[in-house]
Amino acid sequence: MVAYKICEMLDIEVPIFQGGMAWVAEHNLVSAVSNAGGLGIIAAGNAPTEIVREEIRKTKEKTKKPFGVNIMLLSPYADEIAHMVCEEGVKVVTTGAGNPGKYFELWKDAGIKVIPVVPSVALAKRMERYGADAVVVEGCESGGHIGELTTMVLVPQIRDAVNIPVIAAGGIADGRGVAAAFMLGADGVQIGTRFLLAHECIIHSNYKQKVKKAKDIDTQVTGRVTGHPVRVLRNKLSREFLKLEREGVSPEKLDELGAGTLRKAVIEGDIDTGSFMAGQVAGMVSKEQSCEEIIKELMEETYQVIKTVGKNISC
C-alpha cells in the first residue's frame, strides 16, 4: 500500500494522523485514535509545560501504542515543552506556527521522529534539510490556523520537492478524500474536523451540534490582518471580527477580541463568543462515532474508492 512507509516508520497500523487541535486533542481522544491504529497527537497549544506533561502521562496510561505531541512554536512555553517531550520519552513531535530548526538536534538525540506542519514548498524543503522525518502538508481548507494554498495544489508540489514522506491535511473527511490524497502523492493523511464528533472527543455538546448542522459555506476565515488567519464556523464572534477587520481596527485590538475564545467554544460551549474552529469539510461531518469506527470506515471507504477508480480506468 502507498502508506506503508509512514506506518513502518512510526509503528502505526493505518496512515491516519489525528490533528493536534488545541483544547481538543487531549488524552481521551489521543489514546483512542492510537488504540484504533492511527497516530493520536496531543495538542500543547499555549498550555503550561506541566499540563502537557500530565496529558502525556495520562495518555500513556490509556494506550501502549505510539502517539505524538504537537508543539505550537509561538507558545511562551514552547522551549520548555521541547525539552520536556525528551524527558517523557515521546516518540513523535509535530510542530506548527514557526520554524522548529533549533530543536532538531535535541529531538534527534532523544530518538524522536520530527514531523513539522508546513504551508509551502520552501518550508518543506528547509525542514527536509534540517532532518525532518516527514512533513504534514496543510491546505487552507483546514480548521484553525491556516496558510494560503489549498491541499489540492500544495500536496503534489511538495511531493515533487522532497524525498521524505508527505502527510496531507485539510479538506479530508472520508475515504474519497483519503484516496485523493494518495493520488496526489501523499503517504498518509491528517484529519481534524471528523474527530470533533468522536465519542471520545471532550468538546462541549454545543460545539458538536454546530459541526453537525454546518453546511458547505458555513466556515469563515478571520484574522488575516493580524497575520494569523483562522478558519472557524460562522457565529456572532466571527461576524464581529470580520466587521472590525474591515473597519481597520488594529491587530492588537483584534488579538484582544480573540483571546480565550477557543476555550469558550470547547469547554463552555458559548455559541455567540466562542471560536468554533472547523475545516471546510464540516458540512460533510454529521454523525458521532467512536475513533475506532471512524478509522475503520475511513480505510474501508478508501480501499473501495481506489478499487472502483482502478476498474473505471481499466475500462
C-alpha positions, 0 to 999 in steps of 0.5 A, a space after each residue: 500500500 502507498 502508506 506503508 512507509 509512514 506506518 513502518 516508520 512510526 509503528 502505526 497500523 493505518 496512515 491516519 494522523 489525528 490533528 493536534 487541535 488545541 483544547 481538543 486533542 487531549 488524552 481521551 481522544 489521543 489514546 483512542 485514535 492510537 488504540 484504533 491504529 492511527 497516530 493520536 497527537 496531543 495538542 500543547 497549544 499555549 498550555 503550561 509545560 506541566 499540563 502537557 506533561 500530565 496529558 502525556 502521562 495520562 495518555 500513556 496510561 490509556 494506550 501502549 501504542 505510539 502517539 505524538 505531541 504537537 508543539 505550537 512554536 509561538 507558545 511562551 512555553 514552547 522551549 520548555 515543552 521541547 525539552 520536556 517531550 525528551 524527558 517523557 520519552 515521546 516518540 513523535 513531535 509535530 510542530 506548527 506556527 514557526 520554524 522548529 530548526 533549533 530543536 532538531 538536534 535535541 529531538 534527534 538525540 532523544 530518538 524522536 521522529 520530527 514531523 513539522 506542519 508546513 504551508 509551502 514548498 520552501 518550508 518543506 524543503 528547509 525542514 527536509 534539510 534540517 532532518 525532518 522525518 516527514 512533513 504534514 502538508 496543510 491546505 487552507 481548507 483546514 480548521 484553525 490556523 491556516 496558510 494560503 494554498 489549498 491541499 489540492 495544489 500544495 500536496 503534489 508540489 511538495 511531493 515533487 520537492 522532497 524525498 521524505 514522506 508527505 502527510 496531507 491535511 485539510 479538506 479530508 473527511 472520508 475515504 474519497 478524500 483519503 484516496 485523493 490524497 494518495 493520488 496526489 502523492 501523499 503517504 498518509 493523511 491528517 484529519 481534524 474536523 471528523 474527530 470533533 464528533 468522536 465519542 471520545 472527543 471532550 468538546 462541549 455538546 454545543 460545539 458538536 451540534 454546530 459541526 453537525 448542522 454546518 453546511 458547505 459555506 458555513 466556515 469563515 476565515 478571520 484574522 488575516 490582518 493580524 497575520 494569523 488567519 483562522 478558519 472557524 464556523 460562522 457565529 456572532 464572534 466571527 461576524 464581529 471580527 470580520 466587521 472590525 477587520 474591515 473597519 481597520 481596527 488594529 491587530 492588537 485590538 483584534 488579538 484582544 477580541 480573540 483571546 480565550 475564545 477557543 476555550 469558550 467554544 470547547 469547554 463552555 460551549 458559548 455559541 455567540 463568543 466562542 471560536 468554533 474552529 472547523 475545516 471546510 469539510 464540516 458540512 460533510 461531518 454529521 454523525 458521532 462515532 467512536 475513533 475506532 469506527 471512524 478509522 475503520 470506515 475511513 480505510 474501508 471507504 478508501 480501499 473501495 474508492 481506489 478499487 472502483 477508480 482502478 476498474 473505471 480506468 481499466 475500462 
